Amino acid sequence: MPEKAYKRGVDYVDFAPDRVACQDATAQMALLQFMQAGKSKVAVPTTVHCDHLIQAKEGASIDLKRAKENSNEVFDFLGSVSNKYGIGFWKPGAGIIHQVVLENYAFPGGMMIGTDSHTVNAGGLGMLAIGVGGADAVDVMAGMAWELKFPKLIGVKLTGKLSGWTAPKDVILKVAGVLTVKGGTGCIVEYFGDGARAMSCTGKGTICNMGAEIGATTSTFGYDDSMDRYLRSTNREDVANEAMKVRKHLTADPEVYENPEQYFDQVIEINLSELEPHLNGPFTPDLATPISKMKEEAKKNDWPIKVEYGLIGSCTNSSYEDISRAASLAKQVSAKKLKTKAKFTITPGSEQVRYTIERDGFIGIFGKIGATVFANACGPCIGMWDRYGNSADSENKNTIVHSFNRNFAKRADGNPNTLAFVGSPEMVTAIAIAGRLDFNPLTDTITNKDGEEVKLDEPTGNELPTKGFDVEDAGYVAPKTDGSDIEVVVDPKSERLQILEPFSPWDGNNISDAKLLIKAFGKCTTDHISMAGPWLRYRGHLDNISNNCLIGAINAFNKETNSVKSQLTGEYAPVPDVQRTYKEKGIPTVVVGDNNYGEGSSREHAAMEPRHLGVRVVIVKSFARIHETNLKKQGILALTFSNEDDYDKIQEDDTFNFVDLKDFSTGNPLTVEILHVNGNKDTITVNHSYNDSQIEWFKAGSALNLIKKQNA
């Protein structure tokens, strides 16, 4: 086969990642699928991290104990499967997957995939780390190639140097404002320049982490001294020494950075010396507001000024540097005779970070301002937050600020009336102290207990702990060398776990008489398609979790959630109920969506649930990358309107005929007849991005079916 240059954004390429990482919510389905693949051991180093199933409520010790009691069945399952198949297991409380990976496994020049969209965090150590669905992870764990469309390249040149109130988080908040939530789709974002080299390794990780919010395939930095320092500080001198030997190959050639416009498909330049702190939101991570403009924006948009909560930590911002800079502000509360106006919480990213910041007195400092320290887990960042006095159905319109990555409606506390704004840990801490969204610490003062007007000093902190990192029990459990004698048991009566049944293969015929299930209006993220929060308990039970299928999507016809018209009864009912009736009658269905459909998490449940319930086709204006792949992997036909205006032709009682699906082939659009209830008909063209191997997934019924067939 002759060699050829791969074309960016066009050609599919087979890769061989160095490792795989899974978090507990997605690991359940990934491992349930791997158990069906016919393999005795994973083919590449793989780890499972228990971080999603711990609900934040009262504090670390109580919350962790409750999680172990409530999710013991799932943790035992994950532990036993890991032990059987040679997978490293990180216990509940060990930390958030991305922080643990950065501390232990990420390395410059490596490539990894993870079943979480924020796997990209490892780009802070010069790695190409990419979020995927569980079926992709199964491919790699089974020793098969991993396929990706060759990404385009966006270069972000950073000049100047961060100082004062501005933090690495502000870089990605600014970039999100420039590129929007879909501007990085299909692209690798590479940060370079003097400003990049002057930034800490964990600061780089923060920027890469939130690259998921612009839809980027991944983000990365070239290898530099800050990465070397971080590797040595986390006891990986051997990796640092090897990296130094090939250092010139772990960053782009000089001519690339000298003439970036000739190399990158798009170039953005940011002067860090002029960059202002930002707050992004509410309800979307790309609504970027410089802090100096917040007062007028809040007034114009009627955002509640009073801040109820400030939350710092998470996989995005829980480094030693982050916590130390936030602590420097917390110290000033007593020194300047202030009182923290908003409630304040801290979510450490790992037990190593938590142990070290406690040793160095930071947790004590936060305790003096009334802070609650949650478990080393995702917690409020993914909706696993039992927030006092603010139930999910509360009509209390309120404001919170946090240093997490996402702020979609209901994301933090399940309340659609909570407006969440994303900022750096420093900015979140300052705003929590002042208790006001429109507080600008660069210019504004606070009235203290003595009636004096005082100004907060600029935050200070250490890039790395001067006494080094320390931990008593990091929470890692190594697998048995030979796990062949281990039996993985799943109770057939379990409501949490369910052995998978293969999806049916395509019968080779055109799909005819398919009914519209829902036409989703506006933003439809994976949170809308398959909610997290309390639904996480069913992530290992496909039938039970399918009861949340598309319940958050807005129906374009009545502008309501979880209310669609059944074409069998003419009545409105919850989406899963209507779809289960269609499935029972053997009627295929179609989901229609808007732009960037499936934005957000990598959760493949958002593809598996509709597939399990009988949805055959999803037609949208455009897809988010991971979700499109997940749909393909699970055997759902993922299509886009050739003409986006055809979205407007879809009516509530429509029936669809896919007239030339028998000729399904790479590069050839499909034709769809849309039959309206008034007797009229529209014929439209829909596009697809399937290549030959992906069409085989569709024919087999799923990618997993094909793997099993090949291993038989």
Disulfide bonds with the S-S distance in Angstrom:
none
